[in-house]
């Protein structure tokens, strides 16, 4: 019986050590985000076009007049 008890204690310590180390790795260390790009065979790429969701640079340059916050014209 002491041999079985000793085996279970050692096994419990090993499992506890592995579980504790996995917990520490999961909670305290964050992976670095990396950009991954992989070419796909037999897939043709699309040409990006300027759409309404991607405004061009001259859209922001046209608003040179100060904006009126109330929506009414000043008299």
C-alpha positions as CSV (number, residue, x, y, z in Angstrom):
1,X,0.0,0.0,0.0
2,X,2.8,2.6,0.7
3,X,4.1,2.0,-2.8
4,X,0.7,2.8,-4.4
5,X,0.4,5.9,-2.2
6,X,3.9,7.1,-3.2
7,X,3.1,6.5,-6.9
8,X,-0.1,8.5,-6.7
9,X,1.6,11.4,-4.9
10,X,4.4,11.6,-7.4
11,X,1.9,11.3,-10.3
12,X,-0.2,14.1,-8.7
13,X,2.8,16.3,-8.3
14,X,3.8,15.8,-12.0
15,X,0.2,16.5,-13.2
16,X,0.0,19.5,-10.8
17,X,3.3,20.9,-12.1
18,X,2.2,20.6,-15.8
19,X,-1.3,22.1,-15.0
20,X,0.3,25.0,-13.1
21,X,2.8,25.7,-15.8
22,X,0.1,25.7,-18.5
23,X,-2.0,28.1,-16.4
24,X,0.9,30.5,-16.0
25,X,1.7,30.4,-19.7
26,X,-1.9,31.0,-20.6
27,X,-2.5,33.9,-18.2
28,X,0.8,35.8,-18.2
29,X,2.3,35.5,-21.6
30,X,0.6,36.9,-24.7
31,X,1.6,35.8,-28.2
32,X,3.0,38.4,-30.5
33,X,0.6,39.1,-33.4
34,X,2.2,38.4,-36.7
35,X,1.0,39.1,-40.2
36,X,0.7,35.8,-42.2
37,X,0.5,35.7,-45.9
38,X,0.3,32.6,-48.0
39,X,-0.1,32.4,-51.7
40,X,-2.9,30.2,-52.9
41,X,-2.4,28.1,-56.0
42,X,-4.9,28.4,-58.9
43,X,-6.5,31.6,-57.4
44,X,-6.4,34.8,-59.4
45,X,-6.1,38.1,-57.4
46,X,-8.5,41.0,-57.6
47,X,-7.5,44.5,-58.5
48,X,-8.4,46.9,-55.7
49,X,-10.6,49.7,-56.8
50,X,-11.5,52.9,-54.9
51,X,-15.0,52.6,-53.5
52,X,-17.2,54.6,-51.2
53,X,-15.8,52.6,-48.3
54,X,-12.3,53.7,-49.1
55,X,-12.3,57.4,-49.5
56,X,-9.5,59.1,-51.5
57,X,-7.2,61.7,-50.0
58,X,-8.8,64.7,-51.8
59,X,-12.1,64.1,-49.9
60,X,-10.6,65.4,-46.6
61,X,-8.9,68.3,-48.4
62,X,-12.2,69.8,-49.7
63,X,-13.6,70.6,-46.3
64,X,-11.5,73.8,-45.8
65,X,-14.4,75.9,-44.4
66,X,-15.0,75.7,-40.7
67,X,-18.0,73.5,-39.8
68,X,-21.0,75.0,-38.1
69,X,-21.9,72.8,-35.2
70,X,-25.5,73.9,-34.9
71,X,-26.5,73.3,-38.5
72,X,-27.8,76.9,-38.9
73,X,-26.1,79.6,-40.9
74,X,-24.6,82.5,-38.9
75,X,-26.2,85.9,-39.5
